[in-house]
Amino acid sequence: MPALPAAPYPEEVRARLAADAAELIARYPQARSALLPLLHLVQAEEGFVSPTGIRFCAEQLDLTTAEVTAVATFYTMYRRRPAGKYHVGVCTNTLCAVLGGDQIFAELQEHLGVRNNETTEDGEVSIEHIECNAACDYAPVVMVNWEFFDNQTPDSARQLVDDLRAGREVRPTRGARLCGFKETSRILAGFPDERPGANDESGAGGAPSLAGLRLARGEALPGAPGTKVVAPRPESPRSDAPRPDAPRPEANGQAGNGQAANGQTGNTQAGNGQEGSEA
């Protein structure tokens, strides 16, 4: 991070961001709880969390710049250098890596002429290796502005970034159509996606994501009608049903869990001053 303190935003920018920040802060009982959304807000302004953005967040929340910097440098979704219009994250964690993620990442760096966390000269594409995109069932996975592009290959990934740089329409495998990185950051800050129909494009889990659920239910997988891979799980016993090993109530009406006849627990004093277990 560059040295702090940093210059403030221009007054017109600061006034606009301060209005947005006040709306976000008002959603939380304690102001400092709004720090994560505010970091997305300033990232939406500049395409990364700059020292000026850190200063702004600190002033809005009455925090030190050190406290804000500690959070901004902990979470990887906050960029510390400018991102491209399209931020490409390649999963290089275990499953994606062994299925081709490492090769995809290496070839994209060579193809774009940039290294990890760098941006192309035209400002269109930045690239980053991601530890996990939480989509192992579609490995190897690439994300663009946090939208999924599943089952990628080096060839399809190269075509993807070429299309992005050429301004051609690119549709994610799942989820809403792409918008710029700054627009994505504003949505992540907690403001609505105002593009018509975008919220209806989110979709749901696909067949690979739901395969485990279907197996757990004893259902047949697609392409194997009538074949159940595992038996359905037995229903869990009711939470209020007595356990087989639970002690039975005694004949004098005292509960088996140590309650005395007067309703007091065995470790409390009865009304005559004696221990409940002696009452």
ABEGO torsion letter per residue (X at the ends): XBBOBBBBBBAAAAAAAAAAAAAAAAABABAAAAAAAAAAAAAAAAGBBBAAAAAAAAAAAGBBAAAAAAAAAABAABBABBBBABBBBBBABAAAAAAGAAAAAAAAAAAAGBBBGBBBAAGABBBBBBABAGAAAAOBBBBBGGBBBBGBBAAAAAAAAAAAAAGBBBBBABEBBBBBAAAAAAAAAGBBBABBGAAAAAEBBBAAAAAAAAAAAGBBBBGBBGBBABBBBBBBBBAABBBAABBBBBAAGBBAAGBBAAGBBAABBBAAGBBAAAX
